[in-house]
Amino acid sequence: MAPKALDYESLNENVKKCQYAVRGELYLRASELQKEGKKIIFTNVGNPHALGQKPLTFPRQVVALCQAPFLLDDPNVGMLFPADAIARAKHYLSLTSGGLGAYSDSRGLPGVRKEVAEFIERRDGYPSDPELIFLTDGASKGVMQILNCIIRGQSDGVLVPVPQYPLYSATISLLGGSLVPYYLEETENWGLDVNNLRESVAKARSNGITVRAMVIINPGNPTGQCLSEANLREILKFCYEEKLVLMGDEVYQQNIYQDERPFISSKKVLMDMGPPVSREVQLISFHTVSKGYWGECGQRGGYFEMTNIPPRTVEEIYKVASIALSPNVPAQIFMGLMVSPPNPGDISYEQFIRESKGILESLRRRARIMTDGFNSCKNVVCNFTEGAMYSFPQIKLPARAIEAARQAGKVPDVFYCLKLLEATGISTVPGSGFGQKEGVFHLRTTILPAEEEMPEIMDSFKKFNDEFMSQYEDNFGYSRM
Ligand code: DCS
């Protein structure tokens, strides 16, 4: 009998091919262990509130009032909510067409898109047009929409950093396109060498691939590096020469833990370069409410801004967005608040600054504790997390460990991460889920566990790792080093 469309063997092959390691084998095993009652530290997803980060007070007050507008009519509302939160809730409600329960325009509420454009203008010092900003359900949906427009078939290629966040590899395979890797240099603090880009493009072309776009993740996930202005210029020049759309994933722009290289947007560098580059390079920049000190992952709010995209294409992207009717409206309010937080002099300003600074400063200390912790372990080397939310140590696995993994039918870093999980409850993602050079192994953890738990977590990691290394380094249970 012929299989039915949703029988496994007859599914769309692109669906079966697509891999997403952040919720892969390790995550499934961790969930099982949790059900059995074991304490699991979920460091596999950059999901700050799930690890205890408290939401910022002001945005939650505003959205609470928007969700329950009858509270605004309660004579006691002023006892529970500060006046600036009440004013903001009224402001956002006035931007909707029927409150949070009504669909918005498929591009998002015009009033919020205007606030996003004003934020970009303040940040970059260049005009931004609300008509070229679309609000999305998290940055993920925006990335998928744009890749969908770019990829026409298997011979269309997208340059993606390796290691990369698997949203890109997964979506490219789902859409039936080709991922063209460019390698980040671990020994250069995960820097990007433009010569590698040229080589990657030449190689893809010789295989019949038309390279159409390039992705950068700045600050990097999983690698944590912050791109320098000089590097961004080289990248934009390269995109200009090769006629590539640049997809600038800037979701971690608030998460910066060093002072030498503050975040600088691709849009600003592009505009600074002047014509012809600033008029030619097609750029899509992505942002989210999931990261930074907001960490509002569950709200699913994001936006993308289009630069140098022809109006007819913008219309097509609008048409496709319309199929899904409307992005989440509550999340749009979070986005509005993220791009226009309380101002100096507002009642909620001091508290907002105290809360957001507290989170960022703690993340900076945690980034340091993790990097130092990993570097104190046997056969582990780790670059400092300059930005984003992750640590990505290299694990130098002894030959015997690789052999043991082979016998267990596991990829070596999966084998290591599973053992780590069983021994310590720390749930990580193996480096193979992000891509890495042949024969080199990593794992990714977030830097998000509570600061006070961090020393204990790193001690338990070190104990596991050093025992693992001793076990596999020779046949006698002691180290040769
Ligand atoms: N881009 C990058 C680089 C990301 O790391 C993520 C999420 C996204 C986009 C999408 O986020 P939103 O859709 O929530 O806006 N990062 C995942 C990760 O690696 N761990 O947690 C989620």
Residues whose N, C-alpha, C, O or C-beta is under 5 A from the ligand:
A	BS01	DCS	N44 V45 G46 N47 D137 G138 A139 S140 Y165 I217 N221 D249 V251 T288 S290 C297 G301 G302
